[in-house]
Amino acid sequence: MVFSHSFLETYFGPVDPRMCNYFFYMSLISAIASIISAGLFIKLLIKPIPGKKTKDAIINMAFFSLNSGFFYFSNRIFYNMCKASSGHAI
C-alpha cells in the first residue's frame, strides 16, 4: 500500500502550534485536580469517614493525588516540548 505525501504530512507531520494549547489546558486541569485531591486526602487523614471503608478511601485518594500530579507534570513537559519544536519561545 502506497501512501501519498500529503496523507503522511496531514496525519503524521508536525501539528499547528495552536495545538500546543491542548497540553497547557490539560496541565491546568490536572493541577487543579491534584490540589483538590490532595486537600481531600489530608481531610480524610484528619477526620476519617465513619465506617469500615476509611482505609480504602484514604489509599484511593492518595493514589488519585499522585496520578493527578504525574498527569500534570507530563502534560507540562509535553507543552514545553510542543512549543519548543514549533519554534516558539517558552
DOGU-736805 format. One record per residue: x, y, z of N, C-alpha, C in turn. Coordinates in nm, 2 decimals. Example, Ala and Ser with C-alpha at 12.3 -4.5 7.8 and 13.67 -1.06 7.14 Angstrom:
2
<r><n_u>1.32</n_u><n_v>-0.57</n_v><n_w>0.78</n_w><ca_u>1.23</ca_u><ca_v>-0.45</ca_v><ca_w>0.78</ca_w><c_u>1.32</c_u><c_v>-0.33</c_v><c_w>0.78</c_w></r>
<r><n_u>1.28</n_u><n_v>-0.22</n_v><n_w>0.71</n_w><ca_u>1.37</ca_u><ca_v>-0.11</ca_v><ca_w>0.71</ca_w><c_u>1.29</c_u><c_v>0.00</c_v><c_w>0.79</c_w></r>
//
This chain:
90
<r><n_u>0.08</n_u><n_v>-0.12</n_v><n_w>0.00</n_w><ca_u>0.00</ca_u><ca_v>0.00</ca_v><ca_w>0.00</ca_w><c_u>0.09</c_u><c_v>0.12</c_v><c_w>0.00</c_w></r>
<r><n_u>0.06</n_u><n_v>0.21</n_v><n_w>-0.09</n_w><ca_u>0.14</ca_u><ca_v>0.33</ca_v><ca_w>-0.10</ca_w><c_u>0.06</c_u><c_v>0.45</c_v><c_w>-0.05</c_w></r>
<r><n_u>0.13</n_u><n_v>0.53</n_v><n_w>0.04</n_w><ca_u>0.06</ca_u><ca_v>0.65</ca_v><ca_w>0.09</ca_w><c_u>0.12</c_u><c_v>0.77</c_v><c_w>0.02</c_w></r>
<r><n_u>0.03</n_u><n_v>0.86</n_v><n_w>0.00</n_w><ca_u>0.08</ca_u><ca_v>0.99</ca_v><ca_w>-0.06</ca_w><c_u>0.14</c_u><c_v>1.08</c_v><c_w>0.04</c_w></r>
<r><n_u>0.22</n_u><n_v>1.17</n_v><n_w>-0.01</n_w><ca_u>0.30</ca_u><ca_v>1.26</ca_v><ca_w>0.08</ca_w><c_u>0.20</c_u><c_v>1.35</c_v><c_w>0.16</c_w></r>
<r><n_u>0.09</n_u><n_v>1.39</n_v><n_w>0.10</n_w><ca_u>0.00</ca_u><ca_v>1.48</ca_v><ca_w>0.17</ca_w><c_u>-0.07</c_u><c_v>1.40</c_v><c_w>0.28</c_w></r>
<r><n_u>-0.10</n_u><n_v>1.27</n_v><n_w>0.26</n_w><ca_u>-0.16</ca_u><ca_v>1.19</ca_v><ca_w>0.36</ca_w><c_u>-0.07</c_u><c_v>1.18</c_v><c_w>0.49</c_w></r>
<r><n_u>0.06</n_u><n_v>1.15</n_v><n_w>0.46</n_w><ca_u>0.15</ca_u><ca_v>1.14</ca_v><ca_w>0.57</ca_w><c_u>0.18</c_u><c_v>1.27</c_v><c_w>0.64</c_w></r>
<r><n_u>0.18</n_u><n_v>1.38</n_v><n_w>0.57</n_w><ca_u>0.20</ca_u><ca_v>1.51</ca_v><ca_w>0.63</ca_w><c_u>0.08</c_u><c_v>1.55</c_v><c_w>0.71</c_w></r>
<r><n_u>-0.04</n_u><n_v>1.52</n_v><n_w>0.66</n_w><ca_u>-0.16</ca_u><ca_v>1.56</ca_v><ca_w>0.73</ca_w><c_u>-0.17</c_u><c_v>1.48</c_v><c_w>0.86</c_w></r>
<r><n_u>-0.15</n_u><n_v>1.35</n_v><n_w>0.86</n_w><ca_u>-0.18</ca_u><ca_v>1.27</ca_v><ca_w>0.98</ca_w><c_u>-0.06</c_u><c_v>1.24</c_v><c_w>1.07</c_w></r>
<r><n_u>0.06</n_u><n_v>1.26</n_v><n_w>1.01</n_w><ca_u>0.18</ca_u><ca_v>1.22</ca_v><ca_w>1.09</ca_w><c_u>0.28</c_u><c_v>1.33</c_v><c_w>1.10</c_w></r>
<r><n_u>0.26</n_u><n_v>1.45</n_v><n_w>1.03</n_w><ca_u>0.35</ca_u><ca_v>1.56</ca_v><ca_w>1.03</ca_w><c_u>0.34</c_u><c_v>1.65</c_v><c_w>1.15</c_w></r>
<r><n_u>0.41</n_u><n_v>1.75</n_v><n_w>1.15</n_w><ca_u>0.40</ca_u><ca_v>1.85</ca_v><ca_w>1.26</ca_w><c_u>0.26</c_u><c_v>1.91</c_v><c_w>1.27</c_w></r>
<r><n_u>0.22</n_u><n_v>1.94</n_v><n_w>1.40</n_w><ca_u>0.09</ca_u><ca_v>2.00</ca_v><ca_w>1.42</ca_w><c_u>0.11</c_u><c_v>2.15</c_v><c_w>1.42</c_w></r>
<r><n_u>0.00</n_u><n_v>2.21</n_v><n_w>1.41</n_w><ca_u>-0.01</ca_u><ca_v>2.36</ca_v><ca_w>1.42</ca_w><c_u>0.03</c_u><c_v>2.40</c_v><c_w>1.56</c_w></r>
<r><n_u>0.11</n_u><n_v>2.51</n_v><n_w>1.58</n_w><ca_u>0.15</ca_u><ca_v>2.55</ca_v><ca_w>1.72</ca_w><c_u>0.03</c_u><c_v>2.57</c_v><c_w>1.81</c_w></r>
<r><n_u>-0.09</n_u><n_v>2.61</n_v><n_w>1.75</n_w><ca_u>-0.20</ca_u><ca_v>2.63</ca_v><ca_w>1.84</ca_w><c_u>-0.25</c_u><c_v>2.50</c_v><c_w>1.91</c_w></r>
<r><n_u>-0.21</n_u><n_v>2.39</n_v><n_w>1.86</n_w><ca_u>-0.24</ca_u><ca_v>2.26</ca_v><ca_w>1.92</ca_w><c_u>-0.17</c_u><c_v>2.24</c_v><c_w>2.05</c_w></r>
<r><n_u>-0.06</n_u><n_v>2.32</n_v><n_w>2.07</n_w><ca_u>0.01</ca_u><ca_v>2.31</ca_v><ca_w>2.20</ca_w><c_u>-0.08</c_u><c_v>2.35</c_v><c_w>2.32</c_w></r>
<r><n_u>-0.18</n_u><n_v>2.43</n_v><n_w>2.29</n_w><ca_u>-0.27</ca_u><ca_v>2.47</ca_v><ca_w>2.40</ca_w><c_u>-0.34</c_u><c_v>2.36</c_v><c_w>2.46</c_w></r>
<r><n_u>-0.36</n_u><n_v>2.25</n_v><n_w>2.39</n_w><ca_u>-0.42</ca_u><ca_v>2.13</ca_v><ca_w>2.45</ca_w><c_u>-0.34</c_u><c_v>2.09</c_v><c_w>2.57</c_w></r>
<r><n_u>-0.21</n_u><n_v>2.08</n_v><n_w>2.56</n_w><ca_u>-0.13</ca_u><ca_v>2.03</ca_v><ca_w>2.67</ca_w><c_u>-0.13</c_u><c_v>2.14</c_v><c_w>2.79</c_w></r>
<r><n_u>-0.14</n_u><n_v>2.26</n_v><n_w>2.75</n_w><ca_u>-0.14</ca_u><ca_v>2.37</ca_v><ca_w>2.85</ca_w><c_u>-0.27</c_u><c_v>2.35</c_v><c_w>2.94</c_w></r>
<r><n_u>-0.38</n_u><n_v>2.34</n_v><n_w>2.87</n_w><ca_u>-0.51</ca_u><ca_v>2.33</ca_v><ca_w>2.94</ca_w><c_u>-0.52</c_u><c_v>2.20</c_v><c_w>3.02</c_w></r>
<r><n_u>-0.47</n_u><n_v>2.09</n_v><n_w>2.96</n_w><ca_u>-0.47</ca_u><ca_v>1.96</ca_v><ca_w>3.03</ca_w><c_u>-0.38</c_u><c_v>1.97</c_v><c_w>3.16</c_w></r>
<r><n_u>-0.27</n_u><n_v>2.04</n_v><n_w>3.15</n_w><ca_u>-0.19</ca_u><ca_v>2.05</ca_v><ca_w>3.27</ca_w><c_u>-0.26</c_u><c_v>2.14</c_v><c_w>3.37</c_w></r>
<r><n_u>-0.33</n_u><n_v>2.24</n_v><n_w>3.33</n_w><ca_u>-0.40</ca_u><ca_v>2.33</ca_v><ca_w>3.42</ca_w><c_u>-0.51</c_u><c_v>2.25</c_v><c_w>3.49</c_w></r>
<r><n_u>-0.59</n_u><n_v>2.17</n_v><n_w>3.42</n_w><ca_u>-0.70</ca_u><ca_v>2.09</ca_v><ca_w>3.48</ca_w><c_u>-0.64</c_u><c_v>1.99</c_v><c_w>3.57</c_w></r>
<r><n_u>-0.53</n_u><n_v>1.92</n_v><n_w>3.53</n_w><ca_u>-0.47</ca_u><ca_v>1.82</ca_v><ca_w>3.62</ca_w><c_u>-0.41</c_u><c_v>1.88</c_v><c_w>3.75</c_w></r>
<r><n_u>-0.36</n_u><n_v>2.00</n_v><n_w>3.74</n_w><ca_u>-0.30</ca_u><ca_v>2.07</ca_v><ca_w>3.85</ca_w><c_u>-0.41</c_u><c_v>2.10</c_v><c_w>3.95</c_w></r>
<r><n_u>-0.52</n_u><n_v>2.15</n_v><n_w>3.90</n_w><ca_u>-0.64</ca_u><ca_v>2.17</ca_v><ca_w>3.99</ca_w><c_u>-0.69</c_u><c_v>2.05</c_v><c_w>4.05</c_w></r>
<r><n_u>-0.70</n_u><n_v>1.94</n_v><n_w>3.97</n_w><ca_u>-0.74</ca_u><ca_v>1.81</ca_v><ca_w>4.03</ca_w><c_u>-0.65</c_u><c_v>1.76</c_v><c_w>4.13</c_w></r>
<r><n_u>-0.52</n_u><n_v>1.78</n_v><n_w>4.11</n_w><ca_u>-0.42</ca_u><ca_v>1.73</ca_v><ca_w>4.21</ca_w><c_u>-0.43</c_u><c_v>1.81</c_v><c_w>4.34</c_w></r>
<r><n_u>-0.45</n_u><n_v>1.94</n_v><n_w>4.33</n_w><ca_u>-0.46</ca_u><ca_v>2.02</ca_v><ca_w>4.45</ca_w><c_u>-0.59</c_u><c_v>1.98</c_v><c_w>4.53</c_w></r>
<r><n_u>-0.70</n_u><n_v>1.96</n_v><n_w>4.46</n_w><ca_u>-0.83</ca_u><ca_v>1.93</ca_v><ca_w>4.53</ca_w><c_u>-0.81</c_u><c_v>1.79</c_v><c_w>4.59</c_w></r>
<r><n_u>-0.76</n_u><n_v>1.69</n_v><n_w>4.52</n_w><ca_u>-0.75</ca_u><ca_v>1.56</ca_v><ca_w>4.57</ca_w><c_u>-0.65</c_u><c_v>1.55</c_v><c_w>4.69</c_w></r>
<r><n_u>-0.54</n_u><n_v>1.63</n_v><n_w>4.68</n_w><ca_u>-0.45</ca_u><ca_v>1.63</ca_v><ca_w>4.80</ca_w><c_u>-0.52</c_u><c_v>1.69</c_v><c_w>4.92</c_w></r>
<r><n_u>-0.60</n_u><n_v>1.80</n_v><n_w>4.90</n_w><ca_u>-0.68</ca_u><ca_v>1.85</ca_v><ca_w>5.01</ca_w><c_u>-0.78</c_u><c_v>1.75</c_v><c_w>5.07</c_w></r>
<r><n_u>-0.84</n_u><n_v>1.68</n_v><n_w>4.98</n_w><ca_u>-0.94</ca_u><ca_v>1.58</ca_v><ca_w>5.03</ca_w><c_u>-0.86</c_u><c_v>1.46</c_v><c_w>5.10</c_w></r>
<r><n_u>-0.74</n_u><n_v>1.43</n_v><n_w>5.05</n_w><ca_u>-0.66</ca_u><ca_v>1.33</ca_v><ca_w>5.12</ca_w><c_u>-0.63</c_u><c_v>1.37</c_v><c_w>5.26</c_w></r>
<r><n_u>-0.58</n_u><n_v>1.50</n_v><n_w>5.28</n_w><ca_u>-0.55</ca_u><ca_v>1.55</ca_v><ca_w>5.41</ca_w><c_u>-0.67</c_u><c_v>1.55</c_v><c_w>5.50</c_w></r>
<r><n_u>-0.78</n_u><n_v>1.59</n_v><n_w>5.44</n_w><ca_u>-0.91</ca_u><ca_v>1.60</ca_v><ca_w>5.52</ca_w><c_u>-0.95</c_u><c_v>1.46</c_v><c_w>5.57</c_w></r>
<r><n_u>-0.93</n_u><n_v>1.36</n_v><n_w>5.48</n_w><ca_u>-0.96</ca_u><ca_v>1.22</ca_v><ca_w>5.52</ca_w><c_u>-0.86</c_u><c_v>1.17</c_v><c_w>5.63</c_w></r>
<r><n_u>-0.74</n_u><n_v>1.22</n_v><n_w>5.63</n_w><ca_u>-0.64</ca_u><ca_v>1.18</ca_v><ca_w>5.74</ca_w><c_u>-0.68</c_u><c_v>1.24</c_v><c_w>5.87</c_w></r>
<r><n_u>-0.73</n_u><n_v>1.37</n_v><n_w>5.86</n_w><ca_u>-0.76</ca_u><ca_v>1.44</ca_v><ca_w>5.99</ca_w><c_u>-0.90</c_u><c_v>1.39</c_v><c_w>6.04</c_w></r>
<r><n_u>-1.00</n_u><n_v>1.38</n_v><n_w>5.96</n_w><ca_u>-1.13</ca_u><ca_v>1.34</ca_v><ca_w>6.00</ca_w><c_u>-1.18</c_u><c_v>1.23</c_v><c_w>5.91</c_w></r>
<r><n_u>-1.15</n_u><n_v>1.10</n_v><n_w>5.95</n_w><ca_u>-1.19</ca_u><ca_v>0.99</ca_v><ca_w>5.87</ca_w><c_u>-1.34</c_u><c_v>0.97</c_v><c_w>5.86</c_w></r>
<r><n_u>-1.39</n_u><n_v>0.91</n_v><n_w>5.75</n_w><ca_u>-1.53</ca_u><ca_v>0.88</ca_v><ca_w>5.73</ca_w><c_u>-1.56</c_u><c_v>0.76</c_v><c_w>5.83</c_w></r>
<r><n_u>-1.68</n_u><n_v>0.78</n_v><n_w>5.90</n_w><ca_u>-1.72</ca_u><ca_v>0.67</ca_v><ca_w>5.99</ca_w><c_u>-1.75</c_u><c_v>0.54</c_v><c_w>5.90</c_w></r>
<r><n_u>-1.70</n_u><n_v>0.43</n_v><n_w>5.95</n_w><ca_u>-1.73</ca_u><ca_v>0.31</ca_v><ca_w>5.87</ca_w><c_u>-1.61</c_u><c_v>0.22</c_v><c_w>5.85</c_w></r>
<r><n_u>-1.62</n_u><n_v>0.11</n_v><n_w>5.78</n_w><ca_u>-1.51</ca_u><ca_v>0.02</ca_v><ca_w>5.76</ca_w><c_u>-1.43</c_u><c_v>0.06</c_v><c_w>5.64</c_w></r>
<r><n_u>-1.47</n_u><n_v>0.14</n_v><n_w>5.55</n_w><ca_u>-1.40</ca_u><ca_v>0.16</ca_v><ca_w>5.43</ca_w><c_u>-1.31</c_u><c_v>0.29</c_v><c_w>5.43</c_w></r>
<r><n_u>-1.28</n_u><n_v>0.34</n_v><n_w>5.55</n_w><ca_u>-1.20</ca_u><ca_v>0.46</ca_v><ca_w>5.56</ca_w><c_u>-1.06</c_u><c_v>0.43</c_v><c_w>5.50</c_w></r>
<r><n_u>-1.00</n_u><n_v>0.32</n_v><n_w>5.54</n_w><ca_u>-0.86</ca_u><ca_v>0.29</ca_v><ca_w>5.49</ca_w><c_u>-0.86</c_u><c_v>0.28</c_v><c_w>5.34</c_w></r>
<r><n_u>-0.96</n_u><n_v>0.22</n_v><n_w>5.28</n_w><ca_u>-0.97</ca_u><ca_v>0.21</ca_v><ca_w>5.13</ca_w><c_u>-0.98</c_u><c_v>0.35</c_v><c_w>5.07</c_w></r>
<r><n_u>-1.06</n_u><n_v>0.44</n_v><n_w>5.13</n_w><ca_u>-1.08</ca_u><ca_v>0.57</ca_v><ca_w>5.08</ca_w><c_u>-0.95</c_u><c_v>0.65</c_v><c_w>5.08</c_w></r>
<r><n_u>-0.88</n_u><n_v>0.64</n_v><n_w>5.19</n_w><ca_u>-0.75</ca_u><ca_v>0.71</ca_v><ca_w>5.21</ca_w><c_u>-0.65</c_u><c_v>0.66</c_v><c_w>5.10</c_w></r>
<r><n_u>-0.64</n_u><n_v>0.53</n_v><n_w>5.08</n_w><ca_u>-0.55</ca_u><ca_v>0.48</ca_v><ca_w>4.99</ca_w><c_u>-0.58</c_u><c_v>0.52</c_v><c_w>4.85</c_w></r>
<r><n_u>-0.71</n_u><n_v>0.52</n_v><n_w>4.81</n_w><ca_u>-0.76</ca_u><ca_v>0.56</ca_v><ca_w>4.68</ca_w><c_u>-0.73</c_u><c_v>0.71</c_v><c_w>4.66</c_w></r>
<r><n_u>-0.76</n_u><n_v>0.79</n_v><n_w>4.76</n_w><ca_u>-0.73</ca_u><ca_v>0.93</ca_v><ca_w>4.74</ca_w><c_u>-0.58</c_u><c_v>0.96</c_v><c_w>4.73</c_w></r>
<r><n_u>-0.50</n_u><n_v>0.89</n_v><n_w>4.80</n_w><ca_u>-0.36</ca_u><ca_v>0.91</ca_v><ca_w>4.79</ca_w><c_u>-0.31</c_u><c_v>0.87</c_v><c_w>4.64</c_w></r>
<r><n_u>-0.36</n_u><n_v>0.76</n_v><n_w>4.59</n_w><ca_u>-0.32</ca_u><ca_v>0.72</ca_v><ca_w>4.45</ca_w><c_u>-0.38</c_u><c_v>0.82</c_v><c_w>4.35</c_w></r>
<r><n_u>-0.50</n_u><n_v>0.87</n_v><n_w>4.37</n_w><ca_u>-0.55</ca_u><ca_v>0.97</ca_v><ca_w>4.28</ca_w><c_u>-0.47</c_u><c_v>1.10</c_v><c_w>4.28</c_w></r>
<r><n_u>-0.43</n_u><n_v>1.14</n_v><n_w>4.40</n_w><ca_u>-0.34</ca_u><ca_v>1.26</ca_v><ca_w>4.41</ca_w><c_u>-0.21</c_u><c_v>1.24</c_v><c_w>4.34</c_w></r>
<r><n_u>-0.15</n_u><n_v>1.13</n_v><n_w>4.35</n_w><ca_u>-0.02</ca_u><ca_v>1.10</ca_v><ca_w>4.28</ca_w><c_u>-0.05</c_u><c_v>1.10</c_v><c_w>4.13</c_w></r>
<r><n_u>-0.15</n_u><n_v>1.03</n_v><n_w>4.09</n_w><ca_u>-0.18</ca_u><ca_v>1.02</ca_v><ca_w>3.95</ca_w><c_u>-0.21</c_u><c_v>1.15</c_v><c_w>3.89</c_w></r>
<r><n_u>-0.28</n_u><n_v>1.24</n_v><n_w>3.95</n_w><ca_u>-0.31</ca_u><ca_v>1.38</ca_v><ca_w>3.90</ca_w><c_u>-0.18</c_u><c_v>1.46</c_v><c_w>3.89</c_w></r>
<r><n_u>-0.09</n_u><n_v>1.44</n_v><n_w>3.99</n_w><ca_u>0.04</ca_u><ca_v>1.51</ca_v><ca_w>3.99</ca_w><c_u>0.12</c_u><c_v>1.46</c_v><c_w>3.88</c_w></r>
<r><n_u>0.13</n_u><n_v>1.33</n_v><n_w>3.85</n_w><ca_u>0.21</ca_u><ca_v>1.28</ca_v><ca_w>3.73</ca_w><c_u>0.15</c_u><c_v>1.33</c_v><c_w>3.60</c_w></r>
<r><n_u>0.01</n_u><n_v>1.33</n_v><n_w>3.59</n_w><ca_u>-0.05</ca_u><ca_v>1.38</ca_v><ca_w>3.47</ca_w><c_u>-0.02</c_u><c_v>1.53</c_v><c_w>3.45</c_w></r>
<r><n_u>-0.02</n_u><n_v>1.61</n_v><n_w>3.55</n_w><ca_u>0.01</ca_u><ca_v>1.75</ca_v><ca_w>3.54</ca_w><c_u>0.16</c_u><c_v>1.76</c_v><c_w>3.49</c_w></r>
<r><n_u>0.25</n_u><n_v>1.69</n_v><n_w>3.55</n_w><ca_u>0.39</ca_u><ca_v>1.70</ca_v><ca_w>3.52</ca_w><c_u>0.41</c_u><c_v>1.66</c_v><c_w>3.37</c_w></r>
<r><n_u>0.35</n_u><n_v>1.55</n_v><n_w>3.33</n_w><ca_u>0.38</ca_u><ca_v>1.50</ca_v><ca_w>3.19</ca_w><c_u>0.32</c_u><c_v>1.60</c_v><c_w>3.09</c_w></r>
<r><n_u>0.20</n_u><n_v>1.65</n_v><n_w>3.12</n_w><ca_u>0.14</ca_u><ca_v>1.75</ca_v><ca_w>3.02</ca_w><c_u>0.22</c_u><c_v>1.88</c_v><c_w>3.02</c_w></r>
<r><n_u>0.28</n_u><n_v>1.91</n_v><n_w>3.13</n_w><ca_u>0.36</ca_u><ca_v>2.03</ca_v><ca_w>3.13</ca_w><c_u>0.49</c_u><c_v>2.01</c_v><c_w>3.05</c_w></r>
<r><n_u>0.55</n_u><n_v>1.89</n_v><n_w>3.05</n_w><ca_u>0.66</ca_u><ca_v>1.86</ca_v><ca_w>2.97</ca_w><c_u>0.62</c_u><c_v>1.86</c_v><c_w>2.82</c_w></r>
<r><n_u>0.51</n_u><n_v>1.79</n_v><n_w>2.79</n_w><ca_u>0.46</ca_u><ca_v>1.79</ca_v><ca_w>2.65</ca_w><c_u>0.43</c_u><c_v>1.93</c_v><c_w>2.60</c_w></r>
<r><n_u>0.38</n_u><n_v>2.02</n_v><n_w>2.68</n_w><ca_u>0.35</ca_u><ca_v>2.15</ca_v><ca_w>2.64</ca_w><c_u>0.49</c_u><c_v>2.22</c_v><c_w>2.60</c_w></r>
<r><n_u>0.58</n_u><n_v>2.21</n_v><n_w>2.69</n_w><ca_u>0.71</ca_u><ca_v>2.27</ca_v><ca_w>2.66</ca_w><c_u>0.78</c_u><c_v>2.22</c_v><c_w>2.54</c_w></r>
<r><n_u>0.77</n_u><n_v>2.08</n_v><n_w>2.52</n_w><ca_u>0.83</ca_u><ca_v>2.02</ca_v><ca_w>2.40</ca_w><c_u>0.76</c_u><c_v>2.07</c_v><c_w>2.28</c_w></r>
<r><n_u>0.63</n_u><n_v>2.08</n_v><n_w>2.28</n_w><ca_u>0.55</ca_u><ca_v>2.12</ca_v><ca_w>2.17</ca_w><c_u>0.58</c_u><c_v>2.26</c_v><c_w>2.13</c_w></r>
<r><n_u>0.59</n_u><n_v>2.35</n_v><n_w>2.23</n_w><ca_u>0.63</ca_u><ca_v>2.49</ca_v><ca_w>2.20</ca_w><c_u>0.77</c_u><c_v>2.50</c_v><c_w>2.14</c_w></r>
<r><n_u>0.86</n_u><n_v>2.43</n_v><n_w>2.20</n_w><ca_u>1.00</ca_u><ca_v>2.43</ca_v><ca_w>2.15</ca_w><c_u>1.01</c_u><c_v>2.38</c_v><c_w>2.01</c_w></r>
<r><n_u>0.94</n_u><n_v>2.27</n_v><n_w>1.98</n_w><ca_u>0.95</ca_u><ca_v>2.21</ca_v><ca_w>1.85</ca_w><c_u>0.89</c_u><c_v>2.30</c_v><c_w>1.74</c_w></r>
<r><n_u>0.79</n_u><n_v>2.38</n_v><n_w>1.78</n_w><ca_u>0.73</ca_u><ca_v>2.47</ca_v><ca_w>1.68</ca_w><c_u>0.80</c_u><c_v>2.60</c_v><c_w>1.66</c_w></r>
<r><n_u>0.91</n_u><n_v>2.62</n_v><n_w>1.73</n_w><ca_u>0.99</ca_u><ca_v>2.73</ca_v><ca_w>1.72</ca_w><c_u>0.95</c_u><c_v>2.85</c_v><c_w>1.80</c_w></r>
<r><n_u>0.87</n_u><n_v>2.84</n_v><n_w>1.89</n_w><ca_u>0.82</ca_u><ca_v>2.95</ca_v><ca_w>1.98</ca_w><c_u>0.90</c_u><c_v>2.94</c_v><c_w>2.11</c_w></r>
<r><n_u>0.92</n_u><n_v>3.06</n_v><n_w>2.16</n_w><ca_u>0.99</ca_u><ca_v>3.07</ca_v><ca_w>2.29</ca_w><c_u>0.89</c_u><c_v>3.03</c_v><c_w>2.40</c_w></r>
<r><n_u>0.94</n_u><n_v>2.96</n_v><n_w>2.50</n_w><ca_u>0.85</ca_u><ca_v>2.91</ca_v><ca_w>2.61</ca_w><c_u>0.83</c_u><c_v>3.01</c_v><c_w>2.71</c_w></r>
//
